[in-house]
Amino acid sequence: MNKTVGEIGEFGLIERIKKIIPQADRKDIFCGIGDDTAIIKISPKKWLLATCDIQIEDVHFRLKHSTPRQLGSRAMAVNLSDIASMGGTPTYALVSMGLPPDFKVKQFDGIFKGMGDELNKYSALIIGGNLAHTSDKLVLDIFLMGEVSPDSILLRSSAQPGDRIFVTGQLGASAAGYHVLEKFEKNYPEEYRHFVEAHLQPTAKVEAGKQIAQSGYATAMIDLSDGIASDLRHICDSSGVGAEILEKGIPYPDKIDDIAKAVSKSKLDLSLHGGEDYELLFTMKPDTPSEIIEQIATETKTEVTEIGKVLTKEAGYTLVTADNNRQTLQPKGWDHFG
């Protein structure tokens, strides 16, 4: 077999890892490969969450688009979002960096200040890591730990047919921000600032994740890193279900039509496939009272919108368009090797 990693793709590679290194039959491992974080039982009342994410210059970010502090903030927020999707609280981080020799010390300091800005919100700390030399690109890799109560943890694998599908925030903003920066660089119109900020400095929905998990009505949750179409598919595959998304229900940010037109895309495409919004997508029991949703939105100051429902696996994975046509929903989000 002479296939390349590009031909197999990110998720195909993950499946190969599972086969090469079978998951140990250990009672302390509640969840290994296959969810937003690993989960290890460390005590009867608290379980450990563990996640990591790597950011590579000119693949995940461009230094010309952001300040070092923004970059540090963004890199940490990406990891915090994984903890949020499990209903957890972040605790400790380990940071590894690959640095070109001509990288400025002032830039180095700014990155760590940005990471600190995010961790300080939750009294979490950087407790170690590693520094290494690279030839010309900056590489930033973060390992983040958190904790969660066993009775409120949410996985991707617990959605049931009939469950209602919700998202926090507005969708497509980060993808729009990426296109704004590609078109205008730092000289973008002020009216598009909210797109740029959504892309460069996403906010992990940690408090919303905890509220959702503790509501008693949520069944599954994931953070939106690759786009709704791909991330909801992960929940469906893990839970053995189907789903439908209502185009009319998707919450869009103001002026996204302008950006979509400028880059010859639709706002639907930006929201379904753009990715990197780092909002939360979650499923709730069919009988969830409206007061529960309102409480989550009010207490966390986060917009919460119902966008669809969970179906049986046989019913498929579909999008109901604005004119009520049903079409197959294609997961075309980000694949690191695609």
Residue frames relative to the residue before (quaternion, step in Angstrom):
aa qw qx qy qz dx dy dz
M 1.0000 0.0000 0.0000 0.0000 0.00 0.00 0.00
N 0.0671 -0.8345 0.5468 -0.0131 3.58 -0.64 1.14
K 0.2810 0.7759 -0.5188 0.2233 3.58 1.13 0.53
T 0.3744 -0.7033 0.5560 0.2368 3.55 -1.20 0.56
V 0.6422 -0.5119 0.3879 0.4184 3.57 -1.25 0.28
G 0.6000 0.5667 -0.3560 0.4382 3.58 1.15 -0.58
E 0.6593 0.5008 -0.3037 0.4715 3.57 1.07 -0.72
I 0.6915 0.4716 -0.2754 0.4730 3.59 1.01 -0.77
G 0.3085 -0.7786 0.4902 0.2412 3.58 0.99 -0.83
E 0.7198 -0.4857 0.3001 0.3949 3.52 -1.31 0.48
F 0.7507 0.4161 -0.2423 0.4523 3.58 0.71 -1.03
G 0.5772 0.5456 -0.3719 0.4805 3.56 1.21 -0.41
L 0.6385 0.5202 -0.3191 0.4689 3.57 1.06 -0.76
I 0.6225 0.5351 -0.3417 0.4577 3.58 1.02 -0.77
E 0.6482 0.5090 -0.3202 0.4671 3.59 0.98 -0.79
R 0.6326 0.5230 -0.3338 0.4635 3.59 1.06 -0.68
I 0.6067 0.5485 -0.3523 0.4549 3.58 1.05 -0.74
K 0.6433 0.5355 -0.3223 0.4422 3.57 0.96 -0.87
K 0.6813 0.4818 -0.2855 0.4714 3.57 1.04 -0.76
I 0.6709 0.4988 -0.2979 0.4608 3.57 1.00 -0.82
I 0.7831 0.1528 -0.0615 0.5997 3.55 0.99 -0.89
P 0.2200 -0.8037 0.5387 0.1245 3.62 0.08 1.24
Q 0.5313 -0.6335 0.4582 0.3262 3.55 -1.09 0.71
A 0.4715 -0.6956 0.4708 0.2686 3.54 -0.83 1.03
D 0.3975 -0.6938 0.5476 0.2466 3.54 -1.09 0.78
R 0.2738 0.7671 -0.5215 0.2541 3.53 0.42 1.29
K 0.5010 -0.6977 0.4320 0.2749 3.52 -0.89 0.96
D 0.6540 0.5265 -0.3306 0.4310 3.60 1.15 -0.45
I 0.6450 0.4798 -0.3331 0.4927 3.64 1.23 -0.21
F 0.1894 -0.8002 0.5627 0.0847 3.56 -0.42 1.25
C 0.7915 -0.0276 0.0527 0.6082 3.58 1.05 -0.80
G 0.1418 -0.7967 0.5840 0.0642 3.58 -0.77 1.05
I 0.8305 -0.0644 0.0843 0.5468 3.57 -0.80 -1.05
G 0.6973 0.5156 -0.3398 0.3639 3.57 -0.99 0.82
D 0.7306 0.3096 -0.2456 0.5567 3.61 1.21 0.03
D 0.7309 -0.4175 0.2813 0.4608 3.60 -1.24 -0.10
T 0.7845 0.0291 -0.0353 0.6184 3.58 1.13 -0.60
A 0.4788 -0.5806 0.5475 0.3659 3.52 -1.33 0.19
I 0.1853 -0.7793 0.5914 0.0933 3.57 -1.16 0.60
I 0.0390 -0.8000 0.5982 -0.0255 3.56 -0.75 1.11
K 0.3896 -0.7206 0.5289 0.2219 3.56 -0.86 0.99
I 0.0347 -0.8315 0.5544 -0.0098 3.59 -0.41 1.18
S 0.7796 -0.0261 -0.0069 0.6257 3.58 1.27 -0.29
P 0.6590 -0.5232 0.3442 0.4165 3.62 -1.14 0.31
K 0.7588 0.3996 -0.2009 0.4735 3.60 1.08 -0.68
K 0.7938 0.1865 -0.0983 0.5704 3.61 1.15 -0.50
W 0.1354 -0.7699 0.6192 0.0749 3.53 -1.02 0.89
L 0.4631 -0.6928 0.4951 0.2460 3.55 -1.16 0.77
L 0.1739 -0.7422 0.6396 0.0988 3.55 -1.05 0.91
A 0.0100 -0.8078 0.5887 -0.0278 3.60 -0.92 0.87
T 0.1048 0.7908 -0.5924 0.1129 3.57 -0.80 1.05
C 0.0603 -0.7870 0.6100 0.0693 3.58 -1.23 0.32
D 0.0385 -0.7882 0.6142 -0.0017 3.55 -1.20 0.56
I 0.2234 -0.7831 0.5712 0.1031 3.54 -0.93 0.93
Q 0.1280 -0.7737 0.6188 0.0466 3.57 -1.04 0.88
I 0.0884 -0.8183 0.5678 -0.0137 3.57 -0.67 1.17
E 0.5291 -0.6566 0.4440 0.3031 3.55 -0.86 1.00
D 0.8384 0.1481 -0.1787 0.4932 3.55 -1.02 0.99
V 0.6343 0.4168 -0.3520 0.5478 3.56 1.31 0.31
H 0.8035 0.2006 -0.0793 0.5549 3.57 0.82 -1.07
F 0.8043 0.0405 -0.0086 0.5928 3.60 1.16 -0.41
R 0.2303 -0.7267 0.6249 0.1684 3.52 -1.35 0.34
L 0.4617 -0.7093 0.4583 0.2714 3.57 -0.69 1.06
K 0.6154 0.5634 -0.3576 0.4195 3.61 1.11 -0.58
H 0.6809 0.5068 -0.2840 0.4459 3.58 1.19 -0.45
S 0.8135 0.2136 -0.0839 0.5344 3.59 1.06 -0.61
T 0.4974 -0.5988 0.5222 0.3483 3.52 -1.29 0.32
P 0.6404 -0.5146 0.3794 0.4256 3.61 -1.16 0.35
R 0.6441 0.5230 -0.3319 0.4488 3.59 0.98 -0.77
Q 0.6305 0.5157 -0.3264 0.4796 3.58 1.03 -0.76
L 0.6423 0.5315 -0.3204 0.4497 3.57 0.98 -0.84
G 0.6644 0.4972 -0.3046 0.4676 3.58 0.92 -0.88
S 0.6376 0.5294 -0.3132 0.4638 3.54 1.01 -0.86
R 0.6783 0.5009 -0.2889 0.4534 3.56 0.88 -0.96
A 0.6576 0.5242 -0.3153 0.4397 3.57 0.88 -0.93
M 0.6818 0.4616 -0.2934 0.4859 3.58 0.99 -0.78
A 0.6275 0.5507 -0.3408 0.4322 3.60 0.99 -0.78
V 0.5959 0.5693 -0.3562 0.4403 3.59 1.08 -0.71
N 0.6900 0.4546 -0.2681 0.4953 3.57 0.98 -0.83
L 0.6271 0.5393 -0.3327 0.4530 3.57 0.99 -0.81
S 0.6106 0.5687 -0.3469 0.4283 3.56 1.09 -0.70
D 0.6146 0.5350 -0.3450 0.4660 3.60 1.08 -0.66
I 0.6447 0.5035 -0.3152 0.4812 3.58 0.98 -0.83
A 0.6280 0.5489 -0.3254 0.4455 3.57 1.02 -0.84
S 0.6783 0.5218 -0.2973 0.4234 3.56 0.94 -0.90
M 0.6744 0.4530 -0.2911 0.5052 3.59 1.25 -0.29
G 0.5112 -0.6498 0.4146 0.3802 3.57 1.29 -0.05
G 0.5144 0.7009 -0.3653 0.3326 3.57 1.27 0.35
T 0.4081 -0.6616 0.5721 0.2617 3.51 -1.45 0.00
P 0.3965 -0.7270 0.4998 0.2539 3.65 -0.71 0.97
T 0.1696 -0.8112 0.5559 0.0644 3.57 -1.09 0.74
Y 0.8272 -0.0670 0.1102 0.5469 3.61 0.53 -1.16
A 0.1441 -0.7877 0.5952 0.0677 3.55 -1.17 0.69
L 0.1719 -0.7137 0.6667 0.1286 3.51 -1.32 0.59
V 0.1267 -0.8195 0.5584 0.0256 3.58 -0.80 1.01
S 0.0706 -0.7700 0.6335 0.0281 3.55 -0.90 1.02
M 0.0539 -0.8055 0.5902 -0.0008 3.56 -0.99 0.87
G 0.1865 -0.7200 0.6552 0.1323 3.50 -1.18 0.77
L 0.0766 -0.8456 0.5274 -0.0302 3.57 -0.50 1.24
P 0.4095 -0.6589 0.5643 0.2826 3.60 -0.97 0.82
P 0.5907 -0.6223 0.3716 0.3546 3.64 -0.97 0.70
D 0.7047 0.4445 -0.2774 0.4784 3.62 1.13 -0.50
F 0.3880 0.7218 -0.4873 0.3017 3.60 1.23 0.23
K 0.4456 -0.7314 0.4533 0.2468 3.59 -0.77 1.02
V 0.5417 -0.6263 0.4586 0.3224 3.56 -1.03 0.84
K 0.6108 0.5549 -0.3466 0.4460 3.59 1.06 -0.75
Q 0.6451 0.5058 -0.3126 0.4800 3.58 1.05 -0.75
F 0.6118 0.5522 -0.3271 0.4623 3.56 1.03 -0.86
D 0.6652 0.4992 -0.2981 0.4685 3.58 0.88 -0.95
G 0.6545 0.5381 -0.3138 0.4285 3.56 0.95 -0.90
I 0.6264 0.5407 -0.3376 0.4487 3.59 1.00 -0.80
F 0.6970 0.4590 -0.2830 0.4727 3.58 0.88 -0.90
K 0.5992 0.5376 -0.3673 0.4658 3.59 1.09 -0.54
G 0.6480 0.5182 -0.3121 0.4629 3.57 1.01 -0.81
M 0.6460 0.5000 -0.3245 0.4769 3.59 0.97 -0.80
G 0.6445 0.5285 -0.3101 0.4574 3.54 1.03 -0.81
D 0.5869 0.5818 -0.3638 0.4297 3.58 1.06 -0.76
E 0.7055 0.4603 -0.2647 0.4694 3.58 0.91 -0.91
L 0.6882 0.4897 -0.2915 0.4490 3.59 0.86 -0.92
N 0.6148 0.5821 -0.3488 0.4019 3.59 1.05 -0.74
K 0.5577 0.6170 -0.3853 0.3999 3.59 1.17 -0.52
Y 0.7867 0.2872 -0.1195 0.5332 3.57 1.16 -0.68
S 0.4548 -0.6935 0.4282 0.3590 3.58 1.33 0.26
A 0.3876 0.6945 -0.4985 0.3450 3.58 1.08 0.77
L 0.2511 -0.8045 0.5327 0.0772 3.58 -1.16 0.63
I 0.3828 -0.6293 0.6125 0.2868 3.53 -1.32 0.45
I 0.0926 -0.8441 0.5282 0.0036 3.59 -0.61 1.12
G 0.8125 -0.0825 0.0429 0.5754 3.61 1.22 0.14
G 0.1249 0.7973 -0.5871 0.0631 3.53 -1.30 -0.25
N 0.3895 -0.7041 0.5429 0.2404 3.56 -1.17 -0.59
L 0.1655 -0.7676 0.6119 0.0946 3.57 -1.12 0.70
A 0.0290 0.8007 -0.5958 0.0550 3.56 -0.98 0.89
H 0.5173 -0.6377 0.4897 0.2932 3.55 -1.34 0.33
T 0.0664 -0.7585 0.6449 0.0665 3.58 -1.09 0.75
S 0.6273 -0.5742 0.3652 0.3787 3.57 -1.19 0.42
D 0.8411 -0.1126 0.0977 0.5200 3.61 0.80 -0.93
K 0.7236 0.4139 -0.2461 0.4946 3.63 1.16 -0.29
L 0.4323 -0.6675 0.5452 0.2653 3.54 -1.17 0.71
V 0.0584 -0.7749 0.6293 0.0070 3.55 -0.97 0.94
L 0.0486 -0.8015 0.5955 -0.0243 3.56 -0.79 1.05
D 0.0113 0.8125 -0.5789 0.0678 3.58 -0.56 1.17
I 0.0795 -0.8205 0.5661 -0.0068 3.58 -0.67 1.13
F 0.1360 -0.7384 0.6561 0.0760 3.53 -1.05 0.91
L 0.0537 -0.8301 0.5542 -0.0315 3.56 -0.54 1.20
M 0.1806 -0.7691 0.6067 0.0881 3.52 -1.05 0.87
G 0.0093 -0.7777 0.6285 0.0046 3.51 -1.26 0.51
E 0.2934 -0.7384 0.5697 0.2099 3.53 -1.29 -0.09
V 0.0474 -0.7884 0.6133 -0.0049 3.53 -1.22 0.58
S 0.4816 -0.6351 0.5184 0.3097 3.54 -1.18 0.59
P 0.5397 -0.6564 0.4132 0.3274 3.64 -0.84 0.89
D 0.7009 0.4899 -0.2847 0.4331 3.60 1.04 -0.64
S 0.7413 0.3712 -0.2448 0.5028 3.62 1.21 0.02
I 0.4440 0.7165 -0.4524 0.2914 3.59 1.23 0.03
L 0.1796 -0.7800 0.5930 0.0880 3.57 -1.10 0.78
L 0.1736 -0.7736 0.6045 0.0771 3.56 -0.98 0.93
R 0.5997 -0.5355 0.4392 0.4008 3.56 -1.33 -0.02
S 0.7057 0.5595 -0.2238 0.3728 3.54 1.17 -0.66
S 0.6502 0.5712 -0.3008 0.4006 3.62 1.21 0.12
A 0.4025 0.7067 -0.4914 0.3116 3.61 1.19 0.30
Q 0.1685 -0.7878 0.5891 0.0628 3.56 -1.12 0.77
P 0.5990 -0.5483 0.4253 0.3996 3.62 -1.11 0.57
G 0.7315 0.3656 -0.3036 0.4890 3.54 -0.89 0.98
D 0.5274 0.6249 -0.4156 0.3983 3.60 1.19 -0.38
R 0.4010 -0.6979 0.5459 0.2325 3.53 -1.19 0.63
I 0.2984 -0.7672 0.5480 0.1487 3.59 -1.04 0.82
F 0.0445 -0.8012 0.5961 -0.0260 3.56 -0.85 1.07
V 0.1248 -0.7476 0.6397 0.1273 3.53 -1.35 0.30
T 0.3757 -0.6639 0.5825 0.2807 3.53 -1.27 0.41
G 0.8318 0.2955 -0.1768 0.4354 3.54 -1.30 0.37
Q 0.5439 -0.5698 0.4927 0.3697 3.52 -1.31 -0.53
L 0.3486 -0.7924 0.4831 0.1310 3.54 -1.00 0.86
G 0.7427 0.3839 -0.3070 0.4548 3.54 -1.07 0.82
A 0.4733 0.7066 -0.4297 0.3033 3.59 1.26 -0.19
S 0.6733 0.4991 -0.3119 0.4475 3.59 0.90 -0.87
A 0.6443 0.5090 -0.3224 0.4710 3.58 0.95 -0.84
A 0.6323 0.5162 -0.3267 0.4764 3.57 1.03 -0.78
G 0.6461 0.5316 -0.3130 0.4494 3.57 1.00 -0.84
Y 0.6074 0.5473 -0.3385 0.4658 3.56 1.07 -0.76
H 0.6958 0.4700 -0.2763 0.4675 3.58 0.86 -0.94
V 0.5930 0.5521 -0.3609 0.4618 3.60 1.10 -0.64
L 0.6867 0.4782 -0.2834 0.4684 3.58 0.89 -0.94
E 0.6376 0.5221 -0.3319 0.4591 3.59 1.01 -0.75
K 0.7081 0.4619 -0.2565 0.4684 3.58 1.04 -0.80
F 0.8274 0.2384 -0.0864 0.5012 3.58 0.80 -1.03
E 0.2769 -0.7364 0.5332 0.3109 3.58 1.26 -0.48
K 0.8085 -0.2626 0.1605 0.5015 3.64 -0.87 -0.77
N 0.6270 0.5377 -0.3399 0.4496 3.59 1.26 -0.10
Y 0.2510 0.7961 -0.5125 0.2012 3.57 0.99 0.81
P 0.6025 -0.5575 0.4214 0.3856 3.60 -1.20 0.51
E 0.5854 -0.6122 0.4076 0.3411 3.57 -1.00 0.82
E 0.6223 0.5675 -0.3471 0.4125 3.61 1.05 -0.67
Y 0.6940 0.4412 -0.2766 0.4973 3.60 1.25 -0.24
R 0.3340 0.7811 -0.4777 0.2242 3.57 1.26 0.15
H 0.6487 0.5391 -0.3369 0.4184 3.60 0.93 -0.84
F 0.6120 0.5302 -0.3507 0.4705 3.60 1.16 -0.52
V 0.6630 0.5106 -0.2992 0.4585 3.56 0.92 -0.96
E 0.6629 0.5007 -0.3041 0.4662 3.57 0.94 -0.87
A 0.6280 0.5326 -0.3360 0.4572 3.58 1.04 -0.75
H 0.6923 0.4702 -0.2777 0.4718 3.58 1.05 -0.72
L 0.7532 0.4131 -0.2193 0.4625 3.57 0.84 -0.98
Q 0.8171 0.1207 -0.0412 0.5623 3.60 1.04 -0.69
P 0.0295 -0.8139 0.5801 -0.0123 3.59 0.39 1.20
T 0.3154 -0.7379 0.5675 0.1843 3.54 -1.21 0.56
A 0.3648 -0.7289 0.5367 0.2183 3.58 -0.64 1.09
K 0.3551 -0.7609 0.5112 0.1833 3.58 -0.86 0.96
V 0.0014 0.8555 -0.5168 0.0317 3.56 0.74 1.11
E 0.6975 0.4618 -0.2875 0.4664 3.60 0.79 -0.96
A 0.6340 0.5148 -0.3340 0.4705 3.58 1.00 -0.76
G 0.6303 0.5451 -0.3313 0.4426 3.58 0.99 -0.81
K 0.6614 0.4972 -0.3051 0.4714 3.57 0.97 -0.84
Q 0.6537 0.5155 -0.3134 0.4568 3.57 0.94 -0.87
I 0.6467 0.5164 -0.3137 0.4655 3.57 0.96 -0.87
A 0.6896 0.4941 -0.2815 0.4484 3.56 0.86 -1.00
Q 0.7272 0.4390 -0.2359 0.4721 3.56 1.03 -0.78
S 0.4657 0.7173 -0.4217 0.3012 3.59 1.29 -0.10
G 0.4056 -0.7133 0.4758 0.3167 3.57 1.12 -0.64
Y 0.7057 0.4436 -0.2599 0.4875 3.60 1.27 -0.13
A 0.5792 0.5981 -0.3809 0.4020 3.61 1.16 -0.43
T 0.2240 -0.7958 0.5518 0.1095 3.58 -1.07 0.75
A 0.8000 -0.0443 0.0406 0.5970 3.62 1.06 -0.62
M 0.0180 -0.8064 0.5910 -0.0101 3.58 -1.17 0.53
I 0.0136 0.7629 -0.6460 0.0234 3.53 -1.26 0.64
D 0.3872 -0.6899 0.5360 0.2948 3.60 -1.11 0.44
L 0.4622 -0.7060 0.4772 0.2452 3.55 -1.12 0.74
S 0.0747 0.8103 -0.5707 0.1105 3.54 0.01 1.34
D 0.7844 0.3279 -0.1559 0.5028 3.60 1.02 -0.78
G 0.6421 -0.4770 0.3388 0.4953 3.60 1.26 -0.13
I 0.6412 -0.5570 0.3553 0.3904 3.58 -1.08 0.72
A 0.6659 0.5434 -0.3264 0.3933 3.57 0.77 -1.04
S 0.7194 0.4173 -0.2500 0.4958 3.60 0.95 -0.81
D 0.7068 0.4831 -0.2860 0.4304 3.59 0.83 -0.94
L 0.6308 0.4968 -0.3399 0.4897 3.60 1.01 -0.69
R 0.6063 0.5594 -0.3546 0.4401 3.57 1.06 -0.68
H 0.6012 0.5521 -0.3614 0.4507 3.60 1.07 -0.66
I 0.6414 0.5035 -0.3216 0.4813 3.58 0.98 -0.83
C 0.6649 0.5121 -0.3089 0.4474 3.59 0.89 -0.92
D 0.6740 0.4896 -0.3010 0.4641 3.58 0.89 -0.90
S 0.6814 0.4881 -0.2905 0.4616 3.58 0.94 -0.87
S 0.7380 0.4163 -0.2146 0.4857 3.58 1.06 -0.80
G 0.3956 -0.7296 0.4730 0.2958 3.59 1.22 -0.30
V 0.5552 0.5896 -0.3864 0.4414 3.56 1.04 0.84
G 0.3897 -0.6535 0.5743 0.3020 3.53 -1.39 -0.06
A 0.1515 -0.7902 0.5842 0.1064 3.58 -1.26 -0.14
E 0.1406 -0.7492 0.6309 0.1447 3.50 -1.33 0.26
I 0.2088 -0.7469 0.6222 0.1068 3.52 -1.12 0.84
L 0.2851 -0.7491 0.5757 0.1618 3.56 -0.99 0.88
E 0.4293 -0.7135 0.4874 0.2630 3.57 -0.58 1.12
K 0.6385 0.5509 -0.3273 0.4263 3.59 1.02 -0.79
G 0.6940 0.5021 -0.2810 0.4328 3.58 1.14 -0.51
I 0.5239 0.6692 -0.4104 0.3305 3.60 1.21 -0.35
P 0.3017 -0.7670 0.5386 0.1749 3.63 -0.75 1.01
Y 0.1188 -0.8170 0.5638 0.0222 3.58 -0.54 1.19
P 0.4616 -0.6535 0.5122 0.3123 3.59 -1.12 0.55
D 0.6407 -0.5400 0.3958 0.3759 3.53 -1.25 0.52
K 0.8492 0.1847 -0.1734 0.4634 3.57 -1.11 0.86
I 0.3747 0.7307 -0.5020 0.2715 3.62 1.16 0.28
D 0.5533 0.6046 -0.3942 0.4159 3.61 1.18 -0.49
D 0.6124 0.5613 -0.3470 0.4352 3.58 1.05 -0.76
I 0.6968 0.4674 -0.2725 0.4709 3.57 0.85 -0.99
A 0.6323 0.5425 -0.3346 0.4404 3.57 0.92 -0.89
K 0.6669 0.4981 -0.2972 0.4677 3.59 0.93 -0.92
A 0.6652 0.5321 -0.3035 0.4270 3.57 0.95 -0.89
V 0.7679 0.3178 -0.1779 0.5270 3.60 1.08 -0.65
S 0.4913 -0.7069 0.3976 0.3176 3.57 1.29 0.43
K 0.5352 0.5545 -0.4454 0.4558 3.53 0.94 0.96
S 0.4423 -0.6404 0.5343 0.3299 3.55 -1.30 0.10
K 0.5830 -0.5643 0.4323 0.3934 3.57 -1.18 0.42
L 0.5711 0.5764 -0.3751 0.4483 3.58 1.18 -0.50
D 0.6555 0.5065 -0.3090 0.4672 3.57 0.95 -0.87
L 0.6473 0.5200 -0.3223 0.4546 3.60 0.94 -0.82
S 0.7099 0.4576 -0.2682 0.4634 3.59 0.96 -0.82
L 0.7012 0.4732 -0.2754 0.4567 3.59 0.98 -0.80
H 0.8392 0.2275 -0.0511 0.4913 3.55 0.91 -0.97
G 0.5122 0.6951 -0.4060 0.2994 3.60 1.22 -0.31
G 0.2307 -0.8260 0.4848 0.1716 3.56 0.98 -0.84
E 0.7783 0.3952 -0.2897 0.3927 3.50 -1.49 -0.01
D 0.3627 0.7081 -0.5233 0.3053 3.59 1.06 0.66
Y 0.1593 -0.8298 0.5109 0.1581 3.59 1.15 -0.66
E 0.3305 0.6651 -0.5600 0.3671 3.49 1.00 1.03
L 0.4668 -0.6559 0.5051 0.3110 3.58 -1.29 0.00
L 0.1427 -0.7348 0.6571 0.0888 3.53 -1.07 0.85
F 0.0950 0.8205 -0.5535 0.1069 3.58 -0.68 1.05
T 0.3267 -0.7265 0.5734 0.1918 3.54 -1.25 0.51
M 0.1530 -0.7834 0.6008 0.0431 3.53 -1.12 0.85
K 0.6165 -0.5495 0.4127 0.3841 3.56 -1.16 0.59
P 0.6257 -0.5808 0.3630 0.3734 3.62 -1.08 0.67
D 0.7411 0.4187 -0.2301 0.4717 3.60 1.05 -0.73
T 0.2817 0.7767 -0.5164 0.2253 3.60 1.21 0.42
P 0.3985 -0.7256 0.5022 0.2500 3.63 -0.66 1.04
S 0.5720 -0.5983 0.4354 0.3540 3.57 -1.08 0.70
E 0.5880 0.5970 -0.3631 0.4075 3.58 1.14 -0.63
I 0.6121 0.5515 -0.3492 0.4463 3.59 1.11 -0.67
I 0.6635 0.4907 -0.2992 0.4791 3.58 0.93 -0.90
E 0.6541 0.5152 -0.3065 0.4613 3.58 0.95 -0.88
Q 0.6446 0.5263 -0.3183 0.4541 3.57 1.02 -0.79
I 0.6364 0.5190 -0.3238 0.4698 3.58 0.96 -0.86
A 0.6788 0.4981 -0.2900 0.4549 3.57 0.87 -0.97
T 0.6926 0.4905 -0.2788 0.4494 3.58 0.91 -0.95
E 0.7254 0.4620 -0.2593 0.4396 3.57 0.77 -1.03
T 0.7488 0.3487 -0.2141 0.5214 3.60 1.11 -0.56
K 0.3549 -0.7588 0.4717 0.2751 3.59 1.34 -0.01
T 0.4892 0.6407 -0.4137 0.4231 3.51 1.05 0.96
E 0.4401 -0.6733 0.5269 0.2746 3.56 -0.92 0.89
V 0.0464 -0.7853 0.6173 0.0032 3.60 -0.91 0.93
T 0.0246 -0.8249 0.5619 -0.0562 3.56 -0.71 1.13
E 0.3545 -0.7067 0.5702 0.2230 3.57 -1.03 0.83
I 0.0747 -0.8462 0.5276 -0.0083 3.59 -0.68 1.08
G 0.8292 -0.0650 0.0538 0.5526 3.64 1.15 -0.05
K 0.3308 -0.7317 0.5483 0.2337 3.54 -1.23 -0.40
V 0.5185 -0.6207 0.4984 0.3121 3.52 -1.30 0.46
L 0.1678 -0.7839 0.5943 0.0650 3.57 -0.99 0.95
T 0.6206 -0.4650 0.4256 0.4665 3.56 -1.25 -0.13
K 0.6419 -0.5254 0.3846 0.4050 3.56 -1.19 0.43
E 0.6478 0.5421 -0.3091 0.4371 3.57 1.03 -0.83
A 0.6357 0.5493 -0.3280 0.4319 3.60 1.12 -0.60
G 0.5125 -0.7026 0.3746 0.3215 3.55 1.29 -0.18
Y 0.4659 -0.6358 0.5552 0.2655 3.50 -1.45 -0.10
T 0.1275 0.8666 -0.4513 0.1703 3.54 0.06 1.31
L 0.2841 -0.6927 0.6337 0.1945 3.48 -1.45 0.31
V 0.2066 -0.7366 0.6300 0.1340 3.55 -0.95 0.92
T 0.3251 -0.7931 0.4857 0.1714 3.57 -0.35 1.26
A 0.7106 -0.4665 0.3237 0.4154 3.55 -1.31 0.24
D 0.7194 0.3800 -0.2465 0.5265 3.60 1.17 -0.52
N 0.5846 -0.6606 0.3219 0.3439 3.56 1.26 0.66
N 0.4249 0.6405 -0.5119 0.3835 3.56 1.08 0.72
R 0.3013 -0.7515 0.5625 0.1675 3.55 -1.09 0.76
Q 0.0682 0.8008 -0.5910 0.0692 3.58 -0.82 1.01
T 0.6088 -0.5631 0.4098 0.3800 3.54 -1.17 0.55
L 0.3244 -0.7399 0.5602 0.1830 3.57 -0.93 0.95
Q 0.2075 -0.8109 0.5410 0.0815 3.55 -0.52 1.20
P 0.3161 -0.7499 0.5462 0.1983 3.63 -0.77 1.00
K 0.1045 0.8320 -0.5303 0.1253 3.57 0.05 1.32
G 0.3119 0.7841 -0.4865 0.2263 3.58 1.15 0.58
W 0.7913 -0.3531 0.2471 0.4336 3.51 -1.41 -0.16
D 0.0171 0.7394 -0.6729 0.0154 3.56 -1.05 0.91
H 0.4690 -0.7225 0.4273 0.2746 3.59 -0.56 1.15
F 0.7758 0.3083 -0.1677 0.5244 3.59 1.12 -0.56
G 0.4755 0.7000 -0.4169 0.3318 3.57 1.34 0.09
